[in-house]
Amino acid sequence: MSETYRELIAQLTNRAAQQKLTDIEDGILCADGHITELQAENKALKEFARYVIRTECWCQYEQDGCELQDLAEKLGLIVSSIVTADEVDDFEDFIVGDEIYKFSDILKEQ
């Protein structure tokens, strides 16, 4: 095989590798943008879910939040918990041993 032929193959291989690298970099940039969008959506959905649960389930004057609360529990957005002595001061309407609902790890504020 002549030296020119080898050089030509090396150049073509190099171009193909560079193009693949460029394609991969473009894909990473696109994925990063998509991840950023998903993170923003996730944040917005969590905020919406917190708002709906606070205003529709836990508001003293609402009478029909049970279905929404049941759905939130089914979806893993809230979890059942028993009020402990350490936290009873945080829940003025409850006593130790009462069952309450709290945001799951998915919806906890960070």
Backbone as CSV, one residue per row, in Angstrom:
resi,resn,N_x,N_y,N_z,CA_x,CA_y,CA_z,C_x,C_y,C_z
1,MET,0.851,-1.167,0.000,0.000,0.000,0.000,0.898,1.232,0.000
2,SER,0.581,2.170,-0.874,1.426,3.363,-0.975,1.194,4.295,0.217
3,GLU,2.197,5.129,0.455,2.120,6.093,1.565,0.975,7.073,1.348
4,THR,0.743,7.487,0.116,-0.339,8.418,-0.196,-1.688,7.798,0.132
5,TYR,-1.834,6.531,-0.219,-3.077,5.820,0.074,-3.318,5.753,1.576
6,ARG,-2.252,5.428,2.338,-2.360,5.367,3.798,-2.724,6.732,4.371
7,GLU,-2.138,7.771,3.859,-2.436,9.126,4.314,-3.892,9.477,4.019
8,LEU,-4.363,9.100,2.837,-5.747,9.357,2.462,-6.712,8.628,3.409
9,ILE,-6.434,7.372,3.716,-7.262,6.598,4.646,-7.238,7.248,6.026
10,ALA,-6.061,7.679,6.475,-5.945,8.325,7.783,-6.758,9.618,7.811
11,GLN,-6.707,10.377,6.724,-7.462,11.630,6.658,-8.971,11.358,6.689
12,LEU,-9.391,10.374,5.907,-10.810,10.032,5.872,-11.281,9.518,7.242
13,THR,-10.470,8.669,7.847,-10.796,8.140,9.170,-10.863,9.270,10.188
14,ASN,-9.909,10.177,10.100,-9.869,11.324,10.998,-11.102,12.200,10.815
15,ARG,-11.491,12.466,9.559,-12.690,13.268,9.285,-13.939,12.590,9.841
16,ALA,-14.045,11.276,9.621,-15.205,10.538,10.115,-15.252,10.583,11.643
17,ALA,-14.100,10.420,12.283,-14.038,10.467,13.736,-14.393,11.861,14.244
18,GLN,-13.901,12.885,13.576,-14.214,14.261,13.970,-15.711,14.538,13.802
19,GLN,-16.290,14.029,12.713,-17.718,14.234,12.495,-18.537,13.521,13.570
20,LYS,-18.111,12.296,13.904,-18.805,11.566,14.964,-18.695,12.307,16.290
21,LEU,-17.522,12.845,16.559,-17.316,13.603,17.791,-18.201,14.851,17.802
22,THR,-18.266,15.536,16.670,-19.130,16.714,16.561,-20.586,16.329,16.766
23,ASP,-21.008,15.221,16.164,-22.388,14.742,16.341,-22.676,14.416,17.804
24,ILE,-21.714,13.784,18.465,-21.884,13.448,19.883,-21.982,14.722,20.714
25,GLU,-21.111,15.691,20.453,-21.143,16.961,21.180,-22.474,17.676,20.961
26,ASP,-22.969,17.671,19.716,-24.273,18.283,19.423,-25.386,17.577,20.193
27,GLY,-25.297,16.259,20.252,-26.290,15.487,20.988,-26.261,15.800,22.474
28,ILE,-25.063,15.961,23.023,-24.930,16.298,24.442,-25.518,17.676,24.709
29,LEU,-25.235,18.639,23.839,-25.796,19.982,24.009,-27.321,19.952,23.937
30,CYS,-27.834,19.177,23.004,-29.293,19.044,22.878,-29.871,18.389,24.130
31,ALA,-29.222,17.330,24.615,-29.689,16.643,25.820,-29.618,17.565,27.030
32,ASP,-28.537,18.343,27.139,-28.425,19.292,28.251,-29.575,20.287,28.229
33,GLY,-29.913,20.785,27.053,-31.041,21.710,26.928,-32.345,21.044,27.321
34,HIS,-32.499,19.795,26.893,-33.715,19.048,27.219,-33.796,18.780,28.724
35,ILE,-32.672,18.423,29.320,-32.639,18.177,30.761,-33.016,19.442,31.517
36,THR,-32.490,20.582,31.077,-32.822,21.855,31.716,-34.319,22.131,31.623
37,GLU,-34.905,21.869,30.465,-36.353,22.041,30.299,-37.135,21.108,31.227
38,LEU,-36.704,19.851,31.292,-37.390,18.883,32.152,-37.271,19.266,33.623
39,GLN,-36.109,19.775,34.010,-35.945,20.209,35.394,-36.892,21.365,35.707
40,ALA,-37.038,22.288,34.772,-37.959,23.416,34.972,-39.399,22.920,35.051
41,GLU,-39.761,21.977,34.183,-41.110,21.400,34.232,-41.343,20.680,35.555
42,ASN,-40.360,19.908,35.965,-40.457,19.165,37.210,-40.664,20.117,38.387
43,LYS,-39.896,21.185,38.405,-40.024,22.178,39.473,-41.421,22.800,39.464
44,ALA,-41.905,23.139,38.276,-43.237,23.752,38.160,-44.330,22.776,38.588
45,LEU,-44.216,21.522,38.174,-45.219,20.520,38.549,-45.224,20.284,40.054
46,LYS,-44.041,20.249,40.643,-43.976,20.082,42.093,-44.627,21.261,42.805
47,GLU,-44.348,22.446,42.329,-44.943,23.633,42.950,-46.468,23.614,42.802
48,PHE,-46.931,23.228,41.629,-48.374,23.125,41.402,-48.995,22.090,42.333
49,ALA,-48.364,20.954,42.423,-48.887,19.894,43.282,-48.934,20.353,44.740
50,ARG,-47.876,21.032,45.195,-47.878,21.544,46.569,-49.034,22.517,46.780
51,TYR,-49.216,23.409,45.819,-50.286,24.406,45.927,-51.663,23.732,45.984
52,VAL,-51.888,22.808,45.080,-53.191,22.139,45.036,-53.447,21.387,46.336
53,ILE,-52.462,20.665,46.822,-52.660,19.903,48.056,-52.888,20.843,49.235
54,ARG,-52.092,21.908,49.324,-52.269,22.851,50.439,-53.635,23.526,50.405
55,THR,-54.064,23.962,49.233,-55.307,24.734,49.152,-56.555,23.872,49.071
56,GLU,-56.444,22.681,48.520,-57.629,21.854,48.345,-57.762,20.747,49.389
57,CYS,-56.666,20.288,49.945,-56.740,19.185,50.916,-56.622,19.659,52.351
58,TRP,-55.738,20.599,52.579,-55.415,20.931,53.954,-55.998,22.261,54.415
59,CYS,-56.763,22.916,53.598,-57.396,24.176,53.975,-58.584,23.862,54.877
60,GLN,-58.724,24.606,55.985,-59.790,24.334,56.949,-61.185,24.435,56.339
61,TYR,-61.362,25.258,55.344,-62.702,25.553,54.841,-63.110,24.728,53.631
62,GLU,-62.236,23.915,53.126,-62.576,23.079,51.977,-63.199,21.780,52.461
63,GLN,-64.223,21.340,51.799,-64.924,20.126,52.206,-64.716,18.960,51.244
64,ASP,-64.151,19.208,50.065,-64.112,18.157,49.047,-62.696,17.785,48.592
65,GLY,-61.730,17.923,49.459,-60.353,17.610,49.087,-59.975,16.154,49.247
66,CYS,-60.888,15.335,49.722,-60.560,13.932,49.986,-60.122,13.174,48.738
67,GLU,-60.843,13.360,47.665,-60.486,12.643,46.435,-59.107,13.059,45.946
68,LEU,-58.845,14.352,46.000,-57.542,14.851,45.566,-56.439,14.324,46.485
69,GLN,-56.683,14.308,47.780,-55.701,13.785,48.728,-55.471,12.297,48.491
70,ASP,-56.539,11.550,48.251,-56.397,10.116,47.967,-55.551,9.886,46.719
71,LEU,-55.794,10.697,45.697,-55.014,10.576,44.467,-53.553,10.916,44.715
72,ALA,-53.310,11.983,45.464,-51.934,12.378,45.777,-51.213,11.259,46.521
73,GLU,-51.922,10.600,47.434,-51.311,9.475,48.157,-51.046,8.307,47.211
74,LYS,-52.004,8.007,46.357,-51.858,6.906,45.396,-50.664,7.142,44.470
75,LEU,-50.444,8.392,44.082,-49.339,8.731,43.177,-48.008,8.881,43.902
76,GLY,-48.032,8.764,45.224,-46.793,8.866,45.984,-46.347,10.291,46.252
77,LEU,-47.266,11.242,46.115,-46.921,12.641,46.345,-46.974,13.012,47.820
78,ILE,-47.815,12.314,48.576,-47.889,12.513,50.022,-47.848,11.143,50.686
79,VAL,-47.450,11.133,51.956,-47.372,9.880,52.696,-48.027,10.057,54.060
80,SER,-48.604,8.989,54.530,-49.221,8.976,55.849,-48.109,8.963,56.900
81,SER,-48.345,9.669,57.995,-47.365,9.736,59.071,-48.117,9.866,60.390
82,ILE,-47.499,9.451,61.460,-48.083,9.570,62.795,-47.355,10.704,63.518
83,VAL,-48.116,11.621,64.092,-47.525,12.747,64.819,-46.766,12.209,66.028
84,THR,-45.506,12.614,66.150,-44.676,12.205,67.280,-44.557,13.352,68.277
85,ALA,-44.053,13.039,69.441,-43.873,14.063,70.474,-42.918,15.161,69.999
86,ASP,-41.924,14.785,69.198,-40.947,15.760,68.709,-41.554,16.775,67.753
87,GLU,-42.600,16.396,67.058,-43.159,17.289,66.051,-44.555,17.797,66.372
88,VAL,-45.104,17.443,67.517,-46.481,17.818,67.829,-46.664,19.340,67.814
89,ASP,-45.647,20.092,68.174,-45.751,21.553,68.155,-45.889,22.107,66.742
90,ASP,-45.456,21.344,65.752,-45.565,21.779,64.352,-46.994,21.642,63.815
91,PHE,-47.826,20.879,64.502,-49.184,20.601,64.037,-50.177,20.963,65.136
92,GLU,-50.602,22.210,65.162,-51.426,22.707,66.277,-52.773,22.018,66.410
93,ASP,-53.306,21.461,65.347,-54.628,20.833,65.416,-54.559,19.335,65.697
94,PHE,-53.360,18.812,65.941,-53.196,17.371,66.121,-52.487,17.075,67.437
95,ILE,-52.652,15.851,67.885,-51.960,15.406,69.097,-51.087,14.206,68.738
96,VAL,-50.193,13.849,69.645,-49.319,12.695,69.430,-50.169,11.470,69.129
97,GLY,-49.795,10.756,68.084,-50.514,9.545,67.690,-51.508,9.760,66.566
98,ASP,-51.862,11.016,66.282,-52.779,11.289,65.162,-52.094,10.982,63.834
99,GLU,-52.904,10.509,62.892,-52.384,10.289,61.537,-52.480,11.601,60.764
100,ILE,-51.396,11.936,60.090,-51.358,13.121,59.233,-50.746,12.725,57.901
101,TYR,-50.802,13.625,56.964,-50.158,13.411,55.677,-49.083,14.468,55.497
102,LYS,-47.968,14.032,54.931,-46.846,14.925,54.663,-46.449,14.752,53.198
103,PHE,-45.762,15.769,52.676,-45.219,15.635,51.329,-44.201,14.501,51.316
104,SER,-44.235,13.703,50.266,-43.226,12.659,50.094,-41.914,13.315,49.659
105,ASP,-40.869,12.513,49.566,-39.568,13.044,49.144,-39.654,13.717,47.779
106,ILE,-40.551,13.233,46.925,-40.706,13.824,45.585,-41.076,15.292,45.670
107,LEU,-41.906,15.660,46.653,-42.422,17.030,46.742,-41.820,17.872,47.855
108,LYS,-40.906,17.319,48.618,-40.302,18.115,49.690,-39.536,19.289,49.094
109,GLU,-39.682,20.445,49.732,-38.943,21.614,49.292,-37.467,21.394,49.574
110,GLN,-36.658,21.860,48.661,-35.211,21.635,48.818,-34.509,22.844,49.322
